[in-house]
Amino acid sequence: MPPASGLRSCYAKVGRLVYFGRMLDKIRLHATGRLPSDYHGNLGIGFDGRTCSFLKVNYADLVARVQQGGTDEEILAWCHERGGGRSDDECNIWSRFMMKTGWRDDRSAILRQRIVEYGLDGKNLTIETFFDLNDYDEGRDPVAAQSWNA
């Protein structure tokens, strides 16, 4: 986790899910006024929205639950209690889908545009997904951060 943002990698897992921990980091940092302003516009939408949709919980309700305190695992258990549990297969498929967003899909052009906007083009980096982009942008090596390497 780089000190500038305080956000863990999208690849980091909580339980069986990638991204969930990063979303909790964003919620906690925002509540304390420490979330960089560049992240404010995507709170509750994008990957946050997809994660909440998968878990069948409302983002505002999740924010309220996170602000009550607890570990990441306790908050994930709360999500499963509220929205219903997910099978190992469902979590595996969802995590793999999330990890590949931007790779040969309808988001690829946006990914290429963001690589340029972030000044990462021409740097001999292998950025194939939005998870990779976030890691490089925040000073992490996405290959080292991927959950199957942990």
C-alpha beads as a LAMMPS data file, in Angstrom:
LAMMPS data file: protein, C-alpha beads

150 atoms
149 bonds

1 atom types
1 bond types

-500.0 500.0 xlo xhi
-500.0 500.0 ylo yhi
-500.0 500.0 zlo zhi

Masses

1 110.0

Atoms # bond

1 1 1 0.000 0.000 0.000
2 1 1 1.695 3.241 -1.029
3 1 1 1.714 5.914 1.675
4 1 1 0.318 8.590 -0.659
5 1 1 -3.057 6.966 -1.162
6 1 1 -3.420 4.408 1.637
7 1 1 -5.248 2.094 -0.749
8 1 1 -4.442 -1.562 -1.164
9 1 1 -4.220 -3.177 -4.570
10 1 1 -7.421 -4.120 -6.376
11 1 1 -5.938 -7.626 -6.575
12 1 1 -5.807 -7.990 -2.762
13 1 1 -8.448 -10.397 -1.531
14 1 1 -10.747 -10.271 1.461
15 1 1 -12.167 -13.732 1.840
16 1 1 -12.823 -14.982 -1.676
17 1 1 -13.158 -11.553 -3.313
18 1 1 -10.745 -9.209 -5.003
19 1 1 -11.333 -5.438 -4.785
20 1 1 -13.578 -5.546 -1.688
21 1 1 -10.755 -4.466 0.642
22 1 1 -9.837 -1.537 -1.595
23 1 1 -13.442 -0.359 -1.531
24 1 1 -13.390 -0.496 2.280
25 1 1 -10.118 1.480 2.267
26 1 1 -11.760 4.151 0.120
27 1 1 -14.771 4.353 2.437
28 1 1 -12.592 4.629 5.557
29 1 1 -10.217 7.183 4.050
30 1 1 -13.089 9.288 2.738
31 1 1 -14.743 9.296 6.175
32 1 1 -11.550 10.715 7.711
33 1 1 -10.917 13.227 4.930
34 1 1 -7.768 11.411 3.756
35 1 1 -8.994 9.995 0.448
36 1 1 -7.273 11.859 -2.407
37 1 1 -9.776 14.012 -4.280
38 1 1 -9.072 12.148 -7.540
39 1 1 -10.988 9.183 -6.087
40 1 1 -14.093 11.036 -4.883
41 1 1 -15.956 10.974 -8.201
42 1 1 -15.984 7.178 -8.329
43 1 1 -17.225 6.480 -4.820
44 1 1 -20.150 4.087 -5.000
45 1 1 -19.977 3.655 -8.784
46 1 1 -17.687 1.791 -11.160
47 1 1 -15.994 -1.107 -9.366
48 1 1 -17.613 -0.043 -6.070
49 1 1 -21.033 -0.294 -7.682
50 1 1 -20.248 -3.635 -9.303
51 1 1 -19.031 -5.020 -5.994
52 1 1 -22.139 -3.877 -4.143
53 1 1 -24.333 -5.241 -6.921
54 1 1 -22.605 -8.634 -6.725
55 1 1 -23.032 -8.691 -2.945
56 1 1 -26.605 -7.356 -3.244
57 1 1 -26.037 -4.554 -0.746
58 1 1 -26.661 -0.846 -1.069
59 1 1 -23.490 1.264 -1.131
60 1 1 -24.868 3.800 1.372
61 1 1 -25.751 0.957 3.750
62 1 1 -22.250 -0.452 3.351
63 1 1 -20.721 2.948 4.139
64 1 1 -22.816 3.153 7.300
65 1 1 -21.717 -0.365 8.300
66 1 1 -18.033 0.399 7.692
67 1 1 -18.316 3.524 9.825
68 1 1 -19.543 1.362 12.724
69 1 1 -16.121 -0.317 12.721
70 1 1 -15.017 -3.902 12.431
71 1 1 -12.597 -5.965 10.444
72 1 1 -12.810 -6.439 6.711
73 1 1 -13.931 -10.020 7.280
74 1 1 -16.707 -8.928 9.669
75 1 1 -17.955 -6.402 7.137
76 1 1 -17.882 -8.989 4.359
77 1 1 -19.857 -11.374 6.598
78 1 1 -22.389 -8.560 7.135
79 1 1 -22.678 -8.195 3.353
80 1 1 -23.331 -11.924 2.997
81 1 1 -25.954 -11.775 5.769
82 1 1 -27.705 -8.850 4.060
83 1 1 -27.430 -9.916 0.436
84 1 1 -27.125 -13.655 0.737
85 1 1 -24.072 -15.838 0.511
86 1 1 -22.217 -16.576 -2.693
87 1 1 -20.799 -19.922 -3.722
88 1 1 -17.094 -20.462 -4.267
89 1 1 -17.782 -20.680 -8.001
90 1 1 -19.693 -17.392 -8.034
91 1 1 -16.892 -15.629 -6.161
92 1 1 -14.259 -17.152 -8.424
93 1 1 -16.073 -16.127 -11.609
94 1 1 -16.802 -12.626 -10.302
95 1 1 -13.204 -12.062 -9.156
96 1 1 -11.821 -13.247 -12.479
97 1 1 -14.227 -10.958 -14.324
98 1 1 -13.161 -7.976 -12.214
99 1 1 -9.451 -8.719 -12.669
100 1 1 -9.844 -8.737 -16.454
101 1 1 -11.889 -5.561 -16.926
102 1 1 -10.312 -3.595 -19.752
103 1 1 -8.691 -6.612 -21.392
104 1 1 -10.218 -7.155 -24.828
105 1 1 -13.651 -5.881 -23.804
106 1 1 -15.898 -2.858 -24.158
107 1 1 -13.685 -0.923 -21.691
108 1 1 -10.411 -1.386 -23.637
109 1 1 -10.551 2.003 -25.379
110 1 1 -11.172 3.747 -22.055
111 1 1 -8.243 1.868 -20.514
112 1 1 -5.924 3.005 -23.339
113 1 1 -7.141 6.591 -22.883
114 1 1 -6.492 6.482 -19.122
115 1 1 -2.988 5.083 -19.663
116 1 1 -2.212 8.183 -21.717
117 1 1 -3.948 10.545 -19.264
118 1 1 -1.947 9.098 -16.353
119 1 1 1.316 9.533 -18.266
120 1 1 2.063 5.809 -18.274
121 1 1 2.229 5.322 -22.044
122 1 1 5.645 4.744 -23.574
123 1 1 7.095 3.521 -20.279
124 1 1 7.413 -0.120 -21.350
125 1 1 4.774 -1.198 -18.815
126 1 1 2.413 -4.096 -19.364
127 1 1 -0.974 -2.645 -18.496
128 1 1 -3.712 -4.985 -19.668
129 1 1 -6.519 -4.246 -17.192
130 1 1 -7.859 -1.500 -14.967
131 1 1 -6.469 -3.350 -11.947
132 1 1 -3.000 -3.130 -13.563
133 1 1 -3.501 0.550 -14.278
134 1 1 -4.450 1.319 -10.677
135 1 1 -1.414 -0.565 -9.370
136 1 1 1.056 1.175 -11.681
137 1 1 -0.559 4.565 -11.032
138 1 1 -0.162 4.028 -7.280
139 1 1 3.422 2.799 -7.505
140 1 1 2.865 -0.948 -7.234
141 1 1 3.899 -3.775 -9.545
142 1 1 0.603 -5.439 -10.566
143 1 1 2.244 -8.802 -11.235
144 1 1 3.488 -8.955 -7.647
145 1 1 0.095 -7.775 -6.345
146 1 1 -2.016 -10.381 -8.113
147 1 1 -3.746 -12.716 -5.695
148 1 1 -2.393 -15.894 -7.267
149 1 1 1.135 -14.655 -6.438
150 1 1 0.308 -13.979 -2.803

Bonds

1 1 1 2
2 1 2 3
3 1 3 4
4 1 4 5
5 1 5 6
6 1 6 7
7 1 7 8
8 1 8 9
9 1 9 10
10 1 10 11
11 1 11 12
12 1 12 13
13 1 13 14
14 1 14 15
15 1 15 16
16 1 16 17
17 1 17 18
18 1 18 19
19 1 19 20
20 1 20 21
21 1 21 22
22 1 22 23
23 1 23 24
24 1 24 25
25 1 25 26
26 1 26 27
27 1 27 28
28 1 28 29
29 1 29 30
30 1 30 31
31 1 31 32
32 1 32 33
33 1 33 34
34 1 34 35
35 1 35 36
36 1 36 37
37 1 37 38
38 1 38 39
39 1 39 40
40 1 40 41
41 1 41 42
42 1 42 43
43 1 43 44
44 1 44 45
45 1 45 46
46 1 46 47
47 1 47 48
48 1 48 49
49 1 49 50
50 1 50 51
51 1 51 52
52 1 52 53
53 1 53 54
54 1 54 55
55 1 55 56
56 1 56 57
57 1 57 58
58 1 58 59
59 1 59 60
60 1 60 61
61 1 61 62
62 1 62 63
63 1 63 64
64 1 64 65
65 1 65 66
66 1 66 67
67 1 67 68
68 1 68 69
69 1 69 70
70 1 70 71
71 1 71 72
72 1 72 73
73 1 73 74
74 1 74 75
75 1 75 76
76 1 76 77
77 1 77 78
78 1 78 79
79 1 79 80
80 1 80 81
81 1 81 82
82 1 82 83
83 1 83 84
84 1 84 85
85 1 85 86
86 1 86 87
87 1 87 88
88 1 88 89
89 1 89 90
90 1 90 91
91 1 91 92
92 1 92 93
93 1 93 94
94 1 94 95
95 1 95 96
96 1 96 97
97 1 97 98
98 1 98 99
99 1 99 100
100 1 100 101
101 1 101 102
102 1 102 103
103 1 103 104
104 1 104 105
105 1 105 106
106 1 106 107
107 1 107 108
108 1 108 109
109 1 109 110
110 1 110 111
111 1 111 112
112 1 112 113
113 1 113 114
114 1 114 115
115 1 115 116
116 1 116 117
117 1 117 118
118 1 118 119
119 1 119 120
120 1 120 121
121 1 121 122
122 1 122 123
123 1 123 124
124 1 124 125
125 1 125 126
126 1 126 127
127 1 127 128
128 1 128 129
129 1 129 130
130 1 130 131
131 1 131 132
132 1 132 133
133 1 133 134
134 1 134 135
135 1 135 136
136 1 136 137
137 1 137 138
138 1 138 139
139 1 139 140
140 1 140 141
141 1 141 142
142 1 142 143
143 1 143 144
144 1 144 145
145 1 145 146
146 1 146 147
147 1 147 148
148 1 148 149
149 1 149 150
